[in-house]
Each structure stands twice: as structure tokens, then as C-alpha cells.
Amino acid sequence: MLWNIIDAIQQANIWALASALGSVVVILLICLPVHESAHAFAAYKLGDPTAKLQGRLTLNPFKHLDPIGSLLILLCGFGYARPVPVNMLNFRHRKRDMALTALAGPMSNFLMAVIFTFLEVLFVYLIPIQGHIRLLIILFLNYAAYINVSLAIFNLIPVPPFDGSRILGYFVSDRVYYTIMRYERQIFLVVLLLLATGFLSGPLANATNAVSNGLYALFSLPFRGFLS
């Protein structure tokens, strides 16, 4: 992410710079707050008011952002927000409701990706704005959709501390789950190392590209058929 900004500055490309900075704004002020508040909302609806009582059932980004996680987003393009507090003891069906609460975050990102992709297709095929403004809007919507798909897939990794590990907990025994969670910190460090070296970031990028391109193709299909 930081290299995209530096590269745009060096090339004096104001539109690339605006798109790169816009992507950071999208992540920090929209994607992460929606993701975390989705966790809080799901937990609240399933019987756990912990996040709501701590002021986390809100779209205010300053209630959710973590300084180190935000810095990682700026430097590396991936990062994290402050985890939403959840008390499983308040759930009626603990494993199921914990899995649903965890799933709410990635699903909110996927829903935002659908919305941004649909808007992008509308601008590409129907909105009669021309010139650099049109390009900037399309790039912004494309970045926003891509980032949300990336966050959804990233958080579905089935190891702690990602949401996927809580979803995995529904399908495995308590003994297996708690054994995995015992090594949460070590597993997280390994995942960061795999991301930094490209062993994990490559497959994640391929998956993100496949889903993003699939969404765009799906929404643009009616327009291509009509305009061809």
C-alpha cells in the first residue's frame, strides 16, 4: 500500500495517488468499522450485549481502529482492527452463535463488495460522466470492492485469531478447538511471516482476484448483452 503511494508520488500521477489514498480511507473509515460493528450486531441479536455495552455497536471508526493494525494497513495493505468483545456464556447455542457472530464480519465485507461492484458497473456502462472524474470514481469503486473481497477472504482463514477459526470451532470438537487456540499467538506470527514472504499473500491475491472478477463479470453481463 505504502509503495503504491510512493510510486504515484514519484510519477506525479495524481489519479493513481488519489486512488491509493482513497483505498486506505475506504479500509480505515468504512470497511473495518462495518466489519467490526457487524460482529457486534450479530452478537447482540444472538443474546450477547457485551459489545453494545462497550460502545462497539457503532460505525464510528475511532471506536474500532487499532493503531498498529492501521499502520500495517498503510505499510502492507493488510492489518486489523480492535477485536469486538464477545461473551459466549450469553449465547443460547454457544458454538453455533459464536460461529455466526464470527461469520457476520466477512459477510459484511462481501456485501459491501457486491454493492461497490454494482456501482462500478453502473458508472462503466450507464453514468454519462466523462474525463478524469469518471476514471477516479471507477477506480475508487474498484478499489473499494477489491479491498472488501480481500478482507472477507483474509478473515476466513481458519486459524486464530481470524474469524475463520471461530467458524471452524463449530465443526470440530472442543478439545481440538482449544488445542488450536492455545497456540493463537504463535500461529498469528507464522501467518504474518507467510504473508510477508509471499507464500500466503499470493494465494490470497489469486482468490481475491477470482472473486472480484467474478462479481464484475456477473453484474456486467446484462449490460454487455444489451449493448452488444
N, C-alpha and C positions, 0 to 999 in steps of 0.2 A: 504493500500500500504506500509506504513512505517513498519507495523507489519510483512508483508511478508519479507521485507529486514532484519529486526532484527532476525526473526526466521531462515532465511537462514544463517545468520552470526553465530548464536548460534549453529546451527547444522553443521557448517563448510561445508555446501553444496554449492560448488562454482557454480554449474549449476543452482540451484534454485536462488542463489543470482544474477547471470548473467541475468536470465530471469526476475527477479523482477526489477532490474535496467534497463534492456532493455525496459520493459514496460513503465517506466517513460520517457525514452528517446523517445520512439515512440509517446507518448502523446504530450510531450512538443515540440519536433522538427519536427514532421510530422503531426499528427492528427489535432492539434489545428491550425497550420498555414494554412493547406489545408482548414479546415473548414471556417476560417475567410476570407481567400482570395476568397473562393467560393462565400461568401456573396458579397464581393467587386466586383467580376467579374460579378455576376448576376445583381447587381445594375447598374454597368457601361453599360452593354448591354441593360438594360431597360431604360437608359436615365439619370441616376444619376452619375455624375463623382466625387462626394464628397470623397468617399473612395480612389479613384485613386489619386486625387489631394493631399490627405494627406499621400500618400505613403503606403496605406494598400493593394493595389493590388500587393502583393508580397508573396513569400513563405518564406521570411526571418523571422524566428521565433521571433527574438527580436523586430520586428515591431508589434507583436500581443500579446506577453505574458504579463500577469498581475502578479505582484509579489505575491499578496495574493492568487489569483486563482491558481498560480503554486504551492504555498506552500500547499494549500488544496489538490491538486492532489497528492503530495508526502505523506501527512499525512493520507488522507482519501480515495484516489483513484478516487475522483471526484473533479472538480473545473471548472475554466472558464478562458477565455482569454479576452483581451480588446475588447469590442463591436465595430464592424465596424460602422462608422458614415454613416447614410443614411438620405437623404433629400427627403421625399415623394413628395414634391412640384415639383420635377423634373420628376416624373413619369407621363406618359400619362394616365394610368389607375391605380390610386393610390392604392386602396385596393388590386387589383389583383397583381400588380407588387411588392407591399410590401410583400405579401404572397409568391410570387415566390422567391424573394430575401431571405426571411427567410428560405424557404424550401431548398435552394441551399446548406446550410451548412450541415444539416443532410444527405442529399442525397450524398454529397461528402464523408461523413464518411461511408455510406452504400456501395458506390462504392469501397472505399479502403478495406472494409471488404470482398467484393467479390474477389478482387484481391489477398489479403493476404490468403484467404481461398483456392483459386485455387492453389496458390504457395505451400501452406502447403500440399494439396492433391498430388501435383506432387512430392514433397520430400518424402511423405509417400509411394507412390506406384511406382515411376519411377526413382528417383535420386539414384544412387548406392553409396552414401556416407555412411560410417558405423561409429559406435562408438559415442563418446560424442559430436563430432562436428555436426553429423546428428541430435542428440537429441536436441542440443542447437538451431539449425536452426528451427526445427519443433516447439519447444516451443516458440521461438521468433515470428514466423509467426502466431501461435495460439493465443498468447497474442495480437499481433497487430490486428488480425481480431476481437477478442473479444472486445477489447477496442473501436474499431471503431463502432461496433454494439451498445455498451453501450452508447457511445457519441451520436449516432443518436437517440436512443430511449429517452435518458435523455433530449436532446434538443427539442424533440417533445412534451414534457409535455405542455399542452395547458393553461399555466398560465404564467404571466410575472415574470421574464424577459426572459423566454426561447423562442426559435424560434417558438414553437408551439402556443404561444399567438398571434404572428403576423399572423400566418396562420389562427387561429381562427377568427381574425379580419375580414377576407374575408367573413365569413359565418354569422356573427352577425351584428346587427345594430350598427351605430356609437355611439349611446347613451350607449348601453350595453358595447361596447368595451372600451370607455373612462372611464366608471364607473369602470371597472376592472383595467385599467391601473392606475387609481388614487391611488389604493392600492398596487402598484407594490412592494414597499419596504417591506410592511407587509407580503404580500403573499410569497415573497422570503424567509423571515425569517422563516415562517411557513414550507416551503418546506425543508429548511435546518434542521429544528427541526425534521421533519418527516424522513429525511434521516438518521440523527444521531441516532434516536431511533429505526430504522429498519422498521417502518411502511410503508415507501415508498421504501427503498432500497431493501427489499425482493421481492416485485412485479417487480421492475425494473430488478433485477438479474434474476428472472424467465423468464421474457420476453427476456432478452439478451441471456440467455442460449437456449431458444427455437429457436430464430432466428439463433444464431451461429451454433447450432447443425443441424438445417435445411439446412443451407448453406453447411456445411461439408457433410451431407448425400447426398445432391443434386449433388455436384461435384464428390464425391467418387463413386456414383452409377455406372457410366460406367466402372470404374476400377474394382469394385467388381464383376460386371457381367462378365467382360472379363477374370479376373484372377481366378474366381471360377471354 
